[in-house]
Amino acid sequence: MQQTLSWCNRIGMLLGFISFWLAAPEFIGEERLKSWEQILINRVMKHRYSIWRIVAFGSMSWLAWNWHEVQISGHMTWFRVYFPFIIWGFFLFAVIGVINKYGVFIVSRMANDSKVRETSFFVGAVLFTLSFLLQLISTF
């Protein structure tokens, strides 16, 4: 029983998080969404290779900071030093890919179509209510 209630709480928190992102465009407003659309297209997508350079510089900085540990401990420390940046690189690659494929489209639709914003707000409100009820149930 306790495990079921724990899962109700987790699902409620997840639905609450999703509901925020569905309701946010209505609160942000059309003008700001249109400016974010331009920022997303003009800055983030055009400078994605600069973001990769920042990650590479961060990797080299991390290695320089931990070089004494690498020299002392041997091979396993190489794994500890480089593994976070390999994971960070894949994560960044995935985020830029998702923004490139879906983010521009979603922000554009939210900025230019008030019906999509209203529907998104309604779905967000329903999910928020459901998340509140699931979290309330999980307290018993």
C-alpha positions, 0 to 999 in steps of 0.5 A: 500500500505504501509503495502505491501511495509513493508512486501516486505522489511521484506521478502527481509531481511529474504531472504538476511539472508538465502542467506548468510547462503547458500553462506557462505560454498563456502567462508569458504572453504572445509578445514575449513568446514571439521575442523568444521565438526570434531569440531561439532561431537567431541566437541558439540555433546559429551559435550551437557550434559555439556552445560545443566549443564552450563544452570542449573548453570546460572539459579541458579546464576540468582536466587541468583542474584535476590533473594532479589527481590523474597523475597520482591515481592512474587509469581509473581517474581518467575515467572519472575525469572524462566521463562527466564530460562525455555524458555532458556532451551527449546531453548537450547534443540531445538538447540542441537536437530536440530544440532544433527539431521540436523547440522552434516549432512549438514556440512558433505555434504557441507564439502565433496561434492563440487557440493552441495557447488556450488549449495548452492552458486548459490541459495544463489546468486539468493536469495540475488539478489531477497532480494535486489530487494524486499528491493529496491521496498519497498523504493518507 
